[in-house]
Amino acid sequence: MTETKPRLMRRIHGMMFKLPLMITCEDFEDFILAYLEDELNARQKFVFEMHLKLCRECREYLAAYRISLELAKQSGKADPDALPAEVPEDLVAAVMAARDC
């Protein structure tokens, strides 16, 4: 019996993180800020970027994280109506809520 494609992809995805020099998505999240601030050593950066190449979800997460940082930097300077149209409203609400804490 052959495996369904989603089940096979989950197995392959799970196997990738058992290879040498691989990190989990949770580990990836722990190093995002250090990566963006260029604070990782060469080996850490290589492992981080390898995970990026293999994990679509983390690429999307990193893109949203970059947008969030940029919005946070501009929150006091820019008019809210000047935000790019592609920025999701829920992301803007989350950044504003975090800023108020």
C-alpha positions as CSV (number, residue, x, y, z in Angstrom):
1,M,0.0,0.0,0.0
2,T,1.4,3.4,-0.9
3,E,1.4,6.3,1.5
4,T,-0.7,9.4,0.8
5,K,1.3,12.5,-0.3
6,P,0.6,14.5,2.9
7,R,1.6,11.6,5.1
8,L,4.8,11.0,3.1
9,M,5.7,14.7,3.2
10,R,5.3,14.7,7.0
11,R,7.6,11.7,7.3
12,I,10.2,13.4,5.1
13,H,9.9,16.7,7.0
14,G,10.4,14.9,10.3
15,M,13.4,13.0,9.0
16,M,15.1,16.2,7.9
17,F,15.5,17.3,11.4
18,K,17.3,14.2,12.5
19,L,20.1,14.8,10.0
20,P,23.4,16.4,11.2
21,L,23.5,20.2,11.3
22,M,19.7,20.5,11.3
23,I,17.6,22.4,13.8
24,T,13.9,22.2,14.6
25,C,11.4,25.0,13.9
26,E,11.4,25.8,17.6
27,D,15.2,26.2,17.6
28,F,14.9,28.3,14.5
29,E,12.5,30.7,16.3
30,D,15.0,31.1,19.2
31,F,17.7,32.4,16.8
32,I,15.8,34.7,14.5
33,L,16.7,38.0,16.2
34,A,20.4,37.0,16.4
35,Y,20.3,36.1,12.7
36,L,18.8,39.4,11.7
37,E,21.3,41.3,13.8
38,D,24.2,39.2,12.3
39,E,25.2,37.8,15.7
40,L,25.5,34.1,14.7
41,N,28.9,32.6,14.1
42,A,29.6,31.0,10.7
43,R,28.4,27.5,11.7
44,Q,25.2,28.8,13.4
45,K,24.4,30.9,10.3
46,F,25.0,28.0,8.0
47,V,22.6,25.8,10.0
48,F,20.0,28.5,10.3
49,E,20.1,29.2,6.5
50,M,20.0,25.5,5.7
51,H,16.7,25.3,7.7
52,L,15.4,28.3,5.8
53,K,16.1,26.5,2.5
54,L,14.2,23.4,3.6
55,C,11.3,24.9,5.6
56,R,8.7,27.0,3.9
57,E,6.8,27.7,7.1
58,C,9.9,29.2,8.7
59,R,10.7,31.3,5.6
60,E,7.2,32.7,5.9
61,Y,7.6,33.2,9.6
62,L,10.9,35.1,9.1
63,A,9.3,37.3,6.4
64,A,6.4,38.2,8.8
65,Y,9.0,38.8,11.6
66,R,10.9,41.2,9.4
67,I,7.7,43.1,8.6
68,S,6.8,43.2,12.4
69,L,10.2,44.6,13.2
70,E,9.9,47.3,10.5
71,L,6.4,48.2,11.7
72,A,7.6,48.5,15.3
73,K,10.4,50.8,14.2
74,Q,8.0,53.0,12.2
75,S,5.1,52.8,14.6
76,G,5.8,56.2,16.2
77,K,6.8,57.9,13.0
78,A,4.4,56.8,10.3
79,D,0.7,57.4,9.8
80,P,-1.2,54.1,10.1
81,D,-2.9,54.8,6.7
82,A,0.6,54.8,5.1
83,L,1.2,51.1,5.7
84,P,1.7,49.0,2.7
85,A,-1.5,47.3,1.5
86,E,0.0,43.8,1.7
87,V,0.5,44.0,5.5
88,P,-2.3,41.9,7.2
89,E,-4.5,43.8,9.6
90,D,-4.1,41.1,12.3
91,L,-0.3,41.6,12.1
92,V,-0.7,45.3,12.6
93,A,-3.1,44.7,15.6
94,A,-0.6,42.3,17.2
95,V,2.3,44.7,16.9
96,M,0.2,47.6,18.3
97,A,-1.0,45.3,21.2
98,A,2.6,44.3,22.0
99,R,3.7,47.9,22.0
100,D,1.0,48.8,24.5
101,C,2.2,46.2,27.0
